[in-house]
Amino acid sequence: MADIPESAITERFLAGSGPGGQNVNKVATACQLRVNVYALGLPPDAYRRLKQLAGSKWTADGELLILARRFRTQEANRADARQRLSDLIDAALVRPERRIKTKPSKAAKARRVDGKKARSAIKAGRGRVRSVD
């Protein structure tokens, strides 16, 4: 789990849609989390991956905006938003494995060509039958 400094996070509670019935209209339970990603001190490659993973949650000011309104209580939505933020940062910190290029062997190439020739012969035999006069 990523260690996120509290100074980088801003929280707001809004009246949100979702479960809660008429209570939804009265109580601000949805949690909006704004995170200044520059204050997180991420390495440049993790920063790029985070920007790509965040997609539309990324603002023009370089902030990450997470809206949690799945639960009926402020605390549950707050915990959900922080967990989602932590998961996003953890995913960005994972460096993808380098792909190692491979080449097919000569035997594999020959098998492929032989298969193509056999298929070609089958299809060539499907033509219209010509009468010999």
Buried (B, 14 or more C-beta within 10 A) or exposed (E): EBEBEEEBBEBEBEEBEEEBEEEBEEBBBBBBBBBBBEBBEBEEEBBEBBBEBBEEBBEEEEBBBBBBBBBBEBEBBBBBBBEBBBEBBEEBBEEEEEEEEEEEEEEEEEEEEEEEEEEEEEEEEEEEEEEEE
